[in-house]
């Protein structure tokens, strides 16, 4: 079972009545606020408090009444809400009672049966930074003795202003999905942090997800969603700051999607993520406030679109492919100011078929290029399948690598690859900082990884197979030009008769490399010149079920 080690273990026996020399805990501030604003005899105080909820009691009694307490209001209780749900302001009745549109219109409005807002209309509503104090305490886990909320930073933000917040997108229509929110998280000028937040999405049965849209701040470094595969895992509530607590074992989690800017992943038809009713997600947000004097409210909205289980033909998978995953190499970039190229191979010992839907890369600020190639049988670079110089939508070569918004290459026809053949990824860096750079999770460190969505079988109806062209894309020859050996790369969608012949430019046959029936898959047919073959241009002709494809290549002795 996956464990989270050395993370914020709190005891409810450490009661709020204790005094602190320098500061009050988050809950002590919340307690003082609601006791002052809501603890009068006319509201939640005296001998007969509203809703049998007394805010004029001891800190311990108020805490125990609030956290995971069931509302006495039948309408609120029927929604499954608690007075305070650790980590979930959206499901906390207390939050909905004090929220108002001029502060944040995200929260579901109270129904008439759920009573009035708090404090009641004859008393002033909470100030914005006061409502934010309650939200931040809940968002950080609603623990009894924490110091996670910087109330001075929040008050300054609502009093003097800060960087703009993002606009919430409309959620999916009823019955078409749901919306998650991670934030806001307030970062001081120059502050950088990264958080995990475990989220039980409370599905009622097996569900397919065919689209995920993410809206986040421009200052965001990355956002990832992980799927927790261990059903016995008990998550920690609230935000987990992983830049501060890095001893985290994620071996029981698999990545779902990754973003480096706001983007919609609309999956190909016949594919979907498969989630069951026990699905637990881990939301991972990394952001930095680059402002020298303004506070940044970091926020993220995740729109998840669903369809009935059984609709999709194939399950969509995802992976992060990290330098050294199979070779054991590390990442070390000297601060010479010169361009450094780091090359690494990704390869499995047994067959691992992938039909790649999209690819994207990731470095930090010294990254200057990122390219991905098929791996030839002799370990050299084959066909290039990703060029880091392209723009974000992969529509044109812009001539440079944008490490903050790297390109996402989406294949209209998924690209077949067997990881037994392997991939080669290559990144370039120019380190002009004051020190060597190594692998690390802050923006001051460096990284080298790429990310892919893929299915494990082709998205093709079996009835269509006999009528479609057997080859998937045309042939590719690498290296080109070559001097020792060239590899003719092609992919078959299904079993076909294949012939490969080499000709000179006068039409004379130089070699017949293959003439046989082959099953579906990707192939790298080797061509080694024999005899006294002279340098020059040659033509490779590939015939698949009677359909011919050809490509020129150059031989240099």
N, C-alpha and C positions, 0 to 999 in steps of 0.2 A: 504494500500500500504506500502511496506517495506521501511523504511527510514534508511539512514546512518547519524548519528548524530555527530556534532562537528568535521567534517572532512574537513580540507583544503579548506575553501571557499575563493576564490580569486576574485579580481575585476580587470577587464581590464582597469579600470580608474586609477589603480596604475601603472603609466607608468615607463618604464625602464630608463628614463633620471634621476631619482632620485639617489643621491649619498648615499653610505653607509660607516659608519665609519670604520668598520673592514673587510668587505669582499664584493665581488661582488656577485650578485645573479647568478643562473645558466644561465638565459638568457643573462644577461650582459656579461658573459664570451663567450657564443655562439655568441652574437652580435659582440663583439670585434674580435673574430676569423674570422667570415665570412666577416666582413668589411675589415679586413687586407688582407685575402687571396683571396677574391672574389669581393671586392667592387671597383676595379680599373675601369677606363674608358674603358679598353679593355674587361671587363666582365660585372659585374652587377653594374656599376656605370656610372657617366657622364649623358649626355643629352639623350642618347639612349641605356639604359641597355639591355642586352640580356634577352629575354623572358619577357620584360617589368617588370623585377623584380630588383628593386634597393636595393643594400645592403649598399650604402653610405648615405642613409637617416637617419632619427632619429630612435632611438630604437623602439619608438612606431609604426612608419610606417613600419619598417621591420617586427616587430612582427605581426602586423595585416595583412601584405602581406603573411606571411608564414603559420600561423596556420589556417588550414582548407581552405587555398587558392587553387584554381583550377589551375593546370599548363596550361600555354598557349600552351605547346607542345601537339598536338592532340593525339599522340600515348600514352603518359602518361595519359592524361585525359580520353582516351577511356578505360583504365584499372580501372577507378574509383578511382585512387590514388589522393591524395592531396599533396601539397607541404610539409606540416607537418600534420600528423594525430596524435593527442594526444594519447599517449600510444601505438602506432603502428608504430615502425620504419620500419617494412616490407612493409607498405603501404604508406610510406612517400617518395615522389619523391626526396626531398633534401637528404635523407639518401642514397638512391640508387645512387644518383649522386656523392657522396663523398666516398662511400664504395669501397674497392678493396680487391682482394683475399688474399694478403699477410697480411691483417689485419683480415678480416672475410669473408669467401666465402659463407656465408649463403644467402646473398641478391641476388635477381634475377638480372642478368646482363642486362645492358641497351641494348635495340635494337638499330639498326642503326638510326631508325626514332626518337629515343628519345634523340639524341644528344650525345655529348661527356661527359666523366667524368669531374668532377669539383674538383679543378682548371684544366684548359685545359693542354694539353701535354707539352706546352712550360713553364709551371710553376710547381714547386714541389707539389706533392700530399700532402694531410694532413698527419701529423704525426699520429701514431696509437692512442695516447692518445687524440689527437684533434678530430679524427673521433669518438672516444668513448665518448667524451664530448657531441657531438651532439646527439649521440644515447641515452645516459643516460638522457639528458634533455627531449627528446621525450618520452622515456620509462616511465619516472616519471610523465608524463602528459602534458608536454609542456606548463607549466603555466608561467605567466609573472614575478612572483616575488617569486621564491622558492630557497631554499638552500639545496636541496636533494643530489646533486652530489658533491662528495669529489674529486675534480680534482687532489689534491696532491696525494691521494691514487691511483688514476688511473694512473697518470704519473709515480709514483714509480713502479706500477705493470708492465707497459710496458717498463720501463727503467731497473729495477733491477730484474724483474721476480717475480713469485709467485707460488702458487700451480697450477698444470696443469688444463687446461680447459677440458671439456668432448668433445668427438668426436660426431659430429652430425650424427644421423642415416639417412639412405636414407628415403625419404618420401614415402608414398603410391603411387603406380603407378596412372597415370591419369585415372580418372573415378572410382577409387577404394577407395578414401578417401582424407584426407588432413593432413597437419602437422601444429601444433601450437608450438610456442616457448615462454618461459617465462624466460627472461634473456638476457645477463648476469647481475647479481646483485653482486656488489663487496662488500665483507665483510672484514673488517680489522682484524688483528690477535686477536683472542679471542672474536670477535663480534658475537652476535646471533640476528637474526631477523626473522620475519614472515610477509608475504605479501599476500594481495589479489590483483587480477587483473581481472577485468570484461572483457569478450571477446565475442563480437558479431561474431558468426562464419558464418553469412551471407549465410545460406542455402536458396536454391531456392524453396523448397517445403518440404513436409513431408519426413523424412529420417530415416532409421534404421541403428544403429551402432552395429556391431557384434564383434568388437575387438578394444581395446585401449592399445597401447604400450607406456610406459613411460621410458625415459632415463634421469637420473639425477645424480648429484654428490654423491659420497660415503658419504660425510659429511652431506647429507640431513637428516633431522629429519622426515619429512613427506611431502607428496604432495597429495592434494585432489582436485577433480573436483566436483563442485556443479552446479546444474541446478537451474536457477532463474525462479520460477514459476509465478511471477507477471509480466505480459506483460506490465504493466503501469510503472514499475520501470525504472528510468533514472539513469544509473550507473555513478560513478565518473570515469574519465579517468586516466589511468596510475596506477602505483603501490601504494598500500595503506599499510603502515607499521602498522600492527595491534598490535605488541607488544607495540607500542607507543600510539596507539589509540584503546582502547579496548571496547569502548562503541558502539558496532555494533549489530544491530538487524538482525539476519539471519533467522527469522521465515518464510520468503517467499522463502527459498531455500531448496532443497533436494540434498543429496549426490548422486553422480554418481559412483565414484570409489575412492579408497584410496590406497596409496603406502607408504611403508617405505624403499624400495629400488627399483632399476630399475626392471621392471617386465611387462609381457604381460598378459592382461586379454582377452583371446579368449573365447567368450561366447559359451555355448553349442548350438548345432544345434537347430533350431526352436525357438530360443530366441534372443532378441535384445533390446537395448535401443531405445525408440521411441522419436525422436526429430522432432519438426516442424520448419517451416521457421522462426519463431520468437525466436528460441532458443538462450538464453544468458547464458553463462557459467561464473562461478566464479572460477578462478584458485587460489589455496591456497598453498603457498610454505613456509616451515619452515626449516631453515638451521642454522648451527653454524660452525664457523671457529675455529677448535681446535688447529690450529697452533699458536705458540708463536711469530712468526716473519714474516710470509708470508701471502700475500693477497690471498683470495679465490674468484674466479669468479664463482658464483652460477648460474647454467643454467639448463634448463629442456626442453626437446623436447617431444611433445605428438603426436604420430601418431594415427589418428582416421580413422578406416576402416568402410566403409558404404556399404549398399545394398539397393535395391529398397524397398520402403514402401509396406507392404503387404506380404513380404517374410516370416517373422517370425510368429510363432504360438502364442507365449506368450511374453509379455513385461517383461524385466528384471528390477528389482527394487534393491535398496540398502538402508541400514540403519546403523547408528551408535547407538549402544545400550550402554548407559552411566550409570554408577552407580547412583542410586537414581532416575532414570527416572520415576519409579512408586512408590517407597517407600519413597522418600524424604530424604534418607540417604546421608550424605556427605562423604568426603574422608579425614581422619585424621590419620597420621602415626607418632607415637612417635619416637623420636630419641634415642631409647634404644639400638640399635644394635642387637636386637632380631628379629626373624622372626615374622611378623604380618600377619594374614590371614583376609581378608575382603570378605564377602559373600553378594551377593545381588541377588534379583529375578527380572526378567522381565516378566510381565504378563499383559494381557488385560482383560477387563470385558466382552467383546463380542468376538465371534469367529473371528480369523484373521489367515487364513491358509497361510502357507509359504512352498515352496519347495526350500530348501536351497541348493544353488550351492557351495558356499564356505564360510569359516569363517576365520577371523584372529583377533588378539588381539593387545592391545596397552597399555603399561605403559611407565614410564620414567625410569631413571637409577637405582632406588632402587628396581624395580620389579624383583622377582626371580621365579615366576611361574604364569600361567594363565590357568584355566580349565573351561570348560562349560559343563553343564549337562541338560538333560531334568528334568523338575520339576514334582515330583509325586503329586497326588491329595492332600496328607496330608502336602505338603510343603517341603518334604525332597528331597534330590538329587536322581535322577534316573539314567538312562543310560548316561554315559559320551560320549560326541560327539566331544570334542576338548581337546587335551592334549598339554600344553604349552612347554613341554620338547622336542617336536619333532623338527627336523630341518626345514629349511625354506620351502622346498618342501613337507614336511610331509611324508617322506619316511622311517624314522627310528627315534627312541627315542634316542636322543643324551645325555640325562641325566642332562640337565640344560636348563634354559630359556634364550634365547638370546633376550633381550628387544629391541635391535636396529634392529634386523632382525627376528621378531617373525614368527612362522610357519603360512602358509596359507593352511588350509585343504580344498581340493576340492573334492566334492562327485561325483563320476562317475554316480551314480544314485541319483539325488537330494533327500535330506533328508526331509521328510514331518514333519511339526510341526504346531500345532495350538497354537498361543500365548495365547489363553484362558487357555490352560494347563500350559504354561509358560516355562521359562528357568531359570536356576541358574548359575550365573557366579561367579567365585571365584579367587581372585588374592592374591599373597603373596609378601611381601616386607621386606627388611632388610634396615632400615634407620640408617646408621652410620654417618650421617652428624651432624652439630652442632645445628640443630633446627628441630622442628616439620615440617612435610611436609603436604601441603594441595593441593586441586585441583588448577591447574594453567597451563598456556600455555607455560611457559619457560621450558627448560630442567632442571632447578634447582627446579621446582615444581614437582608434580606428577599427574598422570592420571590413570583412570581405565575405559576402554571401549573395546567393541569388535565390529566387523564390519561384515556384511553379505550381499551377493548378493542372490537374490531369485526371483522366479516367484510366482504368486498367483494361478496357476493351473499347473497340471502335464504336462510335455513335452512328451505327448504320443498321437499318432494318434488314433482316435476313432475306426478305422477299426481293430486295433491291439488288442484292449482291450479284446475281447472274447477269443483270443488265448494265451494271456500271463498269467504267474503265478500271482495270485491275491495278494500275499504277497510281500511287498517291503522290502528286507533283512529278516533275521531270527528274532526270538523272543529274547528279552533281559529281564533278571530278576534282579530287584534291590529292596532293597539292598541285597547283597549276600555275606556272610550269613545274615540271619534275625532272629529276635526273636518275633516280634509282628505281622507285616504284610509285605508281599512282593507284588510287582507289576510286572505283566507280560506285557511287552511292545511289541507291534507289530503294523505294519502299513499295511493297505489294499489299494491297488491301485484302486480297484473297488468293487462293491457289491459282497459278497461271503458268503457261508455257513461256519460258524466258530464253532468249538468245542474245549474247553479247559478242560483237565482232568489231575489230579495230581496222580502219582503212587509212591509207595515206591520201593526200589531196588529189592524187590521180585516179582514185577509186580502186586501187589495188588492195586486196585483203592482206593485212599484216598478221593478224592472229584471231583465232576464234577462242574466246575465253570461256564460253558457257553455252550449252544447248540442252536444257532439261526443264522439267516441271518443278516449280518451287512453291512451298506454302506461303501464307501471308507472313510479313515481317519486314525488317529493315536489313539490307544487305550492303556489304562493302567488298566488292569484287576486286581482287588485286590484279594489276597488270605490270609485269616485269619485262622490259624489252629484251629480246633475245637476238643473237646474231649481230649483224653489222647495221642495225637500225640507225639511220642518221638523224641528227638533230633537225627539228622542224615541227610543223603543225600536223596533227593527226585528228581523225574523227572516230569517236566511239558511237556505235549504233546499238541501241537497246530495243529489242522487239519483244513485246509482251502481248500474248494472245493475238498476234497479227498487227498490233498497233506499234508503230516505230517512233522512237525518240532518239535524238542525236545531239552530240555536243562536241565542240572542238577543244583540244588541249595541246599543250606545247611540251616537247621533249628536248631537254638540253643535256648533252653529254658532259 
